[in-house]
């Protein structure tokens, strides 16, 4: 894993980051996190639920099916969910 210059402190910052990071970062935080940290969830949902207090938004992202989407498709769905939460 390589660190990026992206860090989210707000939903807008999270959305900006999601739209700019590589699909490798999406894979790392959305798929590998479950294995790496032995979690039942991904890093994005965990952050949204625990740090931002947005349980429903985190749960919506958790429901994204990684088996029927490309990583770019996962990115687009995450961005849509976050955009709807902002508005």
VMD Tcl script that draws the C-alpha trace (Angstrom):
set ca {
  {0.00 0.00 0.00}
  {1.17 3.50 -0.85}
  {-0.05 6.48 1.12}
  {-2.03 9.15 -0.74}
  {-2.46 12.84 -0.15}
  {-6.17 12.33 0.49}
  {-7.70 12.51 3.94}
  {-11.36 12.99 4.73}
  {-12.64 14.97 7.66}
  {-15.99 15.83 6.11}
  {-18.43 14.16 3.73}
  {-17.42 16.62 1.01}
  {-13.76 15.73 1.59}
  {-14.65 12.05 1.49}
  {-16.50 12.50 -1.81}
  {-13.62 14.48 -3.31}
  {-11.17 11.79 -2.25}
  {-13.30 8.92 -3.59}
  {-13.49 10.66 -6.95}
  {-9.71 11.13 -7.14}
  {-8.02 8.07 -5.61}
  {-6.96 5.14 -7.74}
  {-9.05 1.99 -7.98}
  {-6.23 0.36 -6.01}
  {-7.18 2.53 -3.03}
  {-10.82 1.56 -3.50}
  {-9.78 -2.11 -3.48}
  {-7.59 -1.64 -0.40}
  {-10.26 0.09 1.70}
  {-13.35 -1.65 0.35}
  {-12.18 -5.24 -0.11}
  {-8.79 -5.86 1.52}
  {-9.80 -4.16 4.79}
  {-12.07 -7.08 5.62}
  {-9.17 -9.50 5.34}
  {-6.43 -7.25 6.68}
  {-8.36 -6.21 9.78}
  {-10.57 -9.30 10.04}
  {-13.66 -7.13 9.90}
  {-17.14 -7.79 8.65}
  {-17.18 -4.35 7.02}
  {-15.06 -2.10 4.82}
  {-13.02 0.93 5.91}
  {-15.42 3.40 4.27}
  {-18.51 2.11 6.05}
  {-16.65 1.89 9.35}
  {-15.48 5.52 9.07}
  {-18.94 6.75 8.10}
  {-20.60 4.90 10.97}
  {-18.04 5.42 13.74}
  {-16.43 8.77 12.93}
  {-19.13 10.63 10.99}
  {-22.12 9.13 12.81}
  {-23.80 8.16 9.53}
  {-24.91 4.60 10.17}
  {-27.43 4.45 7.32}
  {-24.93 5.82 4.81}
  {-22.32 3.30 5.96}
  {-24.84 0.49 5.67}
  {-25.78 1.58 2.14}
  {-22.13 1.42 1.10}
  {-21.75 -1.95 2.81}
  {-24.53 -3.31 0.59}
  {-22.61 -2.59 -2.63}
  {-22.06 -5.94 -4.31}
  {-18.38 -6.39 -5.14}
  {-19.13 -9.47 -7.23}
  {-21.34 -7.73 -9.79}
  {-19.37 -4.47 -10.03}
  {-16.02 -3.35 -11.30}
  {-13.93 -1.28 -8.91}
  {-14.90 1.78 -10.95}
  {-18.53 0.77 -10.50}
  {-17.97 0.53 -6.74}
  {-16.45 4.03 -6.80}
  {-19.45 5.41 -8.71}
  {-21.92 3.83 -6.30}
  {-20.03 5.12 -3.25}
  {-19.93 8.61 -4.80}
  {-23.68 8.49 -5.53}
  {-24.50 7.43 -1.97}
  {-22.29 10.15 -0.48}
  {-23.69 12.78 -2.86}
  {-27.21 11.90 -1.80}
  {-26.20 12.13 1.88}
  {-24.71 15.61 1.31}
  {-27.83 16.88 -0.42}
}
mol new
graphics top color blue
foreach p $ca { graphics top sphere $p radius 0.5 }
foreach p [lrange $ca 0 end-1] q [lrange $ca 1 end] { graphics top cylinder $p $q radius 0.2 }
display resetview
